[in-house]
């Protein structure tokens, strides 16, 4: 988001500089935040998304470090999305699912809200970053077979709760970038904002297109199940979309995964339709 704004500044520098300053003032200017009645100091930024930033934060009472995800919302739909993400987190309690310790929503000048979500700090980063660190070794295999199976097994243990939920839920965006490693190297599945009801059958072409467009926005292309590229009416979708993603996740752990922007949507669709699927890694 910030990069796009900065590029636009070349055309209307004065206006864009004010917009950038406003966004930063909303999500990054505060030095502390209160969650569950406890004050936390906001430290350095460690990750960012389209409308969110993740910071290292420290409890003023205990000195313990956490991760703080700050999400800016301006529309009803965005606020509903944040509430849904919180609901999914609060539904589960499992060692392989990222735990939500608490949250707080603050109204900003101009009508925007900022919701802060407090999580444990996984000091080893994501599996994606671990793969990136291993890439210069050029050994041909990035995680050993036993490592990859261990990661897959533990992610499946957490994902099982999604699929056994009533009604069944699908995570919809399983990939190395959404699996964190804690201080002991245990994999922890995160990013529940894309979670949705797993079993659905679109009744019309318009409903099928709506699901297809949603998947294009929320499900990372290299890990997206084939049935989500061209959703058909009267064809049932299930939690099996996560199983496809798990297969790609396993392959990526062994042989590394290239970022999704290296593969065009058209190229991927052709591969799926012709059943000549070349895993994008």
C-alpha positions in Angstrom: 0.0 0.0 0.0 2.7 2.5 1.0 4.7 1.7 -2.2 1.7 2.5 -4.3 1.1 5.7 -2.5 4.7 6.7 -2.9 4.7 6.0 -6.7 1.5 8.1 -7.0 3.3 11.0 -5.2 5.3 11.7 -8.4 2.0 12.9 -10.0 0.5 14.7 -7.0 3.2 15.1 -4.5 1.6 17.4 -2.0 -1.6 15.4 -1.6 0.1 12.0 -1.4 2.6 13.2 1.2 -0.3 14.1 3.4 -2.0 10.8 2.8 1.1 8.8 3.6 1.7 10.9 6.8 -2.0 10.2 7.8 -1.6 6.4 7.4 1.6 6.3 9.3 0.1 8.5 12.0 -2.8 6.0 12.4 -0.9 2.8 12.7 2.6 3.7 13.7 2.7 6.9 15.8 1.5 5.5 19.1 4.3 4.3 21.4 2.1 2.1 23.6 -1.3 0.4 23.5 -3.5 -1.1 26.3 -4.8 -4.6 25.8 -6.7 -6.5 28.5 -5.9 -3.7 30.9 -2.2 -4.1 30.4 0.1 -1.5 28.7 2.5 -2.6 25.9 5.3 -0.6 24.4 5.3 -0.7 20.6 8.7 -1.4 19.1 10.1 -2.0 15.6 7.9 -3.1 12.6 8.6 -6.6 11.5 5.9 -7.2 8.8 3.3 -5.4 6.9 0.3 -6.2 4.6 -2.1 -4.1 2.6 -3.9 -2.6 5.6 -2.0 -4.0 8.5 1.4 -3.8 10.2 3.0 -6.1 12.7 5.3 -4.8 15.5 7.4 -6.3 18.2 5.8 -5.1 21.5 6.8 -5.4 25.1 4.8 -5.7 28.3 5.6 -2.8 30.6 4.7 -5.0 33.6 6.7 -8.1 32.8 9.1 -7.1 30.1 8.0 -10.1 27.9 7.9 -9.6 24.2 4.9 -10.2 21.9 3.8 -9.6 18.3 1.2 -6.8 17.8 -0.8 -6.8 14.6 -2.4 -3.4 13.9 -5.2 -3.4 11.3 -6.7 -0.2 9.9 -10.4 -0.4 8.9 -12.5 2.3 7.3 -15.5 0.4 5.9 -18.2 -1.9 7.4 -16.9 -4.8 5.4 -13.3 -4.3 6.6 -14.5 -4.2 10.2 -16.6 -7.4 9.7 -13.4 -9.0 8.3 -11.4 -8.2 11.4 -14.2 -9.4 13.7 -14.3 -12.7 11.8 -10.6 -13.1 12.2 -10.9 -12.6 15.9 -13.8 -15.0 16.1 -11.8 -17.8 14.4 -8.8 -17.2 16.8 -11.1 -17.3 19.8 -12.7 -20.6 18.7 -9.5 -22.7 18.9 -6.9 -23.4 21.5 -4.2 -25.6 20.0 -0.4 -25.5 20.2 -0.1 -25.5 16.3 -2.5 -22.6 15.9 -1.5 -19.0 16.6 -3.0 -18.0 19.9 -4.7 -14.6 20.3 -4.0 -13.2 23.7 -6.3 -10.2 23.3 -7.4 -7.2 21.2 -8.5 -3.7 21.3 -10.1 -1.3 18.8 -9.5 2.4 18.8 -11.4 5.1 16.8 -9.1 7.5 15.1 -9.6 11.0 13.8 -11.3 10.9 10.4 -13.5 7.9 11.2 -11.0 5.1 10.7 -10.6 2.3 13.3 -7.3 0.6 14.3 -7.7 -2.9 15.8 -4.6 -4.2 17.7 -4.3 -8.0 18.0 -1.8 -9.4 20.5 0.0 -12.6 19.7 3.0 -14.6 20.9 6.2 -13.6 19.3 7.6 -16.4 17.1 11.2 -15.5 17.0 12.3 -17.8 14.2 9.9 -16.1 11.7 8.0 -18.1 9.0 8.8 -21.2 7.1 9.0 -19.0 4.0 11.8 -17.0 5.6 13.5 -20.2 6.7 13.4 -21.4 3.1 14.8 -18.1 2.0 17.7 -18.5 4.4 18.5 -21.9 3.1 18.3 -20.9 -0.6 21.9 -19.8 -1.0 23.1 -23.2 0.0 21.8 -24.6 -3.3 21.8 -28.1 -2.1 18.7 -29.1 -4.1 16.8 -30.0 -1.0 15.8 -27.3 1.5 14.2 -29.2 4.4 15.0 -32.9 4.8 12.2 -35.4 4.3 11.9 -35.9 8.0 11.7 -32.2 8.7 9.1 -31.6 6.0 6.9 -34.5 7.2 7.2 -33.2 10.8 6.1 -29.7 9.8 3.3 -31.1 7.7 2.1 -33.4 10.5 1.9 -30.6 13.1 0.2 -28.2 10.7 -2.4 -30.9 10.0 -2.9 -31.4 13.7 -3.9 -27.7 14.0 -5.9 -27.7 10.7 -7.9 -30.7 11.9 -9.8 -28.4 14.3 -10.9 -26.3 11.3 -12.2 -29.3 9.4 -13.9 -30.8 12.4 -15.6 -27.6 13.4 -19.4 -27.5 12.9 -19.9 -26.3 10.3 -16.6 -27.3 8.7 -14.2 -24.5 8.1 -11.4 -24.2 5.6 -8.3 -22.1 6.2 -8.1 -21.3 2.5 -4.5 -19.9 2.5 -2.1 -22.6 3.7 1.5 -21.8 2.6 5.0 -21.5 4.1 4.5 -17.8 4.7 1.5 -18.5 6.9 3.3 -21.0 9.2 5.5 -19.5 11.9 8.2 -21.2 13.9 8.4 -20.6 17.6 11.6 -20.6 19.7 11.7 -24.4 19.8 11.0 -24.7 16.0 7.4 -25.8 16.4 5.2 -24.8 13.4 2.3 -22.6 14.2 -0.4 -21.9 11.5 -1.5 -18.3 11.3 -3.6 -15.7 9.3 -7.2 -16.8 9.9 -8.7 -13.9 8.0 -9.2 -16.0 4.9 -11.0 -18.8 6.8 -14.5 -19.5 5.4 -17.3 -22.1 5.6 -15.8 -25.1 3.8 -18.8 -26.9 2.3 -20.8 -24.8 -0.1 -22.5 -25.3 -3.4 -23.0 -22.2 -5.6 -26.6 -22.2 -6.9 -26.0 -19.8 -9.8 -23.3 -18.6 -12.1 -23.2 -15.2 -10.3 -22.7 -16.9 -7.0 -19.9 -19.1 -8.4 -18.2 -16.0 -9.9 -18.4 -14.3 -6.5 -16.6 -17.3 -4.8 -14.1 -17.4 -7.6 -13.3 -13.6 -7.3 -13.1 -14.0 -3.5 -10.6 -16.9 -3.9 -8.5 -14.8 -6.3 -8.1 -12.1 -3.6 -7.7 -14.3 -0.6 -6.0 -17.6 -1.6 -2.4 -17.4 -2.8 -2.2 -18.6 -6.3 0.6 -21.2 -6.2 -1.3 -23.0 -3.3 -4.8 -22.5 -4.6 -6.9 -25.6 -5.3 -7.8 -26.1 -9.0 -11.6 -25.9 -8.3 -11.2 -22.4 -7.1 -9.7 -21.1 -10.4 -13.0 -21.6 -12.3 -15.8 -22.2 -9.8 -18.8 -23.9 -11.4 -22.4 -23.6 -10.2 -24.0 -26.7 -8.7 -20.5 -28.1 -7.9 -19.8 -28.7 -4.2 -16.7 -27.2 -2.7 -15.3 -28.7 0.5 -12.4 -28.6 2.9 -10.4 -30.6 0.3 -9.2 -27.2 -1.0 -6.9 -27.2 2.0 -5.6 -30.7 1.2 -4.4 -29.4 -2.2 -2.6 -26.5 -0.5 -1.0 -29.0 2.0 0.4 -30.9 -0.9 2.0 -27.8 -2.4 3.2 -26.8 1.1 5.0 -30.2 1.5 6.6 -29.9 -1.9 7.7 -26.4 -1.2 9.3 -27.4 2.0 11.5 -29.9 0.1 12.3 -28.0 -3.0 11.6 -24.3 -2.1 8.8 -22.1 -3.3 9.0 -19.2 -5.7 6.8 -16.2 -5.0 3.4 -16.2 -6.6 4.1 -13.2 -8.8 6.5 -15.3 -10.9 3.4 -17.2 -12.3 0.7 -15.5 -14.2 -2.9 -16.4 -13.6 -3.5 -17.5 -17.2 -0.4 -19.8 -17.1 -1.6 -21.4 -13.9 -5.2 -21.8 -15.2 -4.0 -23.5 -18.4 -1.8 -25.9 -16.3 -4.8 -26.8 -14.1 -7.3 -27.2 -16.9 -5.1 -29.5 -19.0 -4.1 -31.5 -15.9 -0.4 -30.7 -16.7 0.2 -29.2 -13.3 3.7 -28.1 -12.8 4.1 -27.1 -9.1 5.2 -23.5 -9.0 8.3 -23.9 -6.9 
